Amino acid sequence: MRPLQITLVVIGLFQLVLGVLFVAAPAFAASLFDLTPAAPDWANWLFAMMGARFGGFAYGMFLAARDPRRHIGWIDAMIGIQVIDWIATIAALAAGSVTIGQVTTASFMPVVFVVALVWFHPRRHPTTAAPSV
């Protein structure tokens, strides 16, 4: 379980940093990712909502890291999220909406996270049950 727990904590840290960034400083986050031209002011509302969800999934990853078998739903949900993130990133790159410099780690980290989460998934590594008496 140790490699899975480490993976979950790393993913949780990514989620936490992005969550805090998008909630506390949405305009700075947009400029950090060179998202120009500047989005309308209402985009900060969407960034804050997105940041809250990042924070929620950071919590879920930290919770799952403590007891992966008990919190397998969080792991499964994160696999789905990372797949969608990667597809959206590649589609935006292909469309020319963003550059590789803007998406940086989003172009490959979802693949790394999904591979690790699937490889170390608790269902792939069942525990041996004690014989019943």
N, C-alpha and C positions, 0 to 999 in steps of 0.2 A: 504493500500500500504506500510505502514511502515515496516512490517516484510520482504516483498519482497525487499525493498530498502536496508535494512540491509544485507540480504542475498547476494545481488548483490555487495555491497561494500566489504564484506568478500571474496567473490570469486575473485573480482578484486584485492584485496590485495594479495591473494595467487598467482594470475597470475603475478602481478607486481614483487613480490619478486623472483619468479622463472625466470621471464624474465630477470631481471637485473643480477641475478646470472649466468644464462647460456650465456648471451651476454658478461658481463664484466669479468667473470672468469670461462670459461668452464672447464678447468682442475681441478680447485678447486671444482666445482659442481660435477664432476665425482668422485673425492675423497671423497667429503662429503657424497655421496650416496654409497660409498664403491663399486664403479663399477670397479672391478678389474677382470682380469688383465687390465692394462691400454689400452684404445682404441688407435688405430692409430691416428696420428696427424690430419688426415682429419676429424675425428669425431668432432673436435672443430668447424669446419665449420658448420656441422649439428646442433650442440648445439647452435651456434649463430643464425642460421636460426630459430630454434625452439624457442629460447629466444625472438626473434623479434615477433613471433606470440603470445607468452605469453603476451608480452607488448601490442600488438594490441588488444587482448581480454581483458586485464585489462582496456584499454581505453573504450572498448565497454561496459564492466560491469559498469564502473563509469558513462558513458553516460546514460545507461539504468536506473541506480539508480535515476538519476535526473528526468526522465519521462518514467517510464516503459511501459506505453501504446503506446507511440510514438516509442519506440525502442524495440518492442517485438521481432523483428528479431534477435537481439543480444541474447535475453533470449533463444529463440528457438535453436539458434546455440550452445549456451553453454550447453544446455541439451544434444544435440547430441554429443558434444565433451566429456562431462563427461561420457556418456554411453560408448563411444569407449575407453576412458581412463581406465575405470573400467574393461571392458572386456579384454583389452590388459594386464592389471596388473594381473588379475586372471589367464589368460592364461600363462603368464610368470612365475607366482608362481607355477602353476600346472606342468609346464615343467621343473621346477628346474633351470630356467635361472637366477632368482633373489630370494632373501630371503625376508621374511617379514620385517626383519631389514633394508633392502635396500629400500623397497617401502613404508614403514611406513604408512603415511597418505593416500597414493594413493590406499591402500587396502580398505579404507572405506569412505573417504571424497567425492569421486564422488557420492556414493550412497546418502550421506547426502545432497549434493548439488542438485542432481536431485530431490529427494523427496521434498526439500524446494522449488525449482523452479517450480515444477509441482503444489504443494499444493497452493502456493501463486501466481500462474500464473495469469496475468491480464484477460485472457479469462475465467478463473473460477470465477472471481469476477468482473462482468461487472458493470459499473457505471449506475446509473439510469439517463436516458436522460430526459432533460427538455421537457415538452409537447410543441409540435409545435403549433404555432398560425396561 
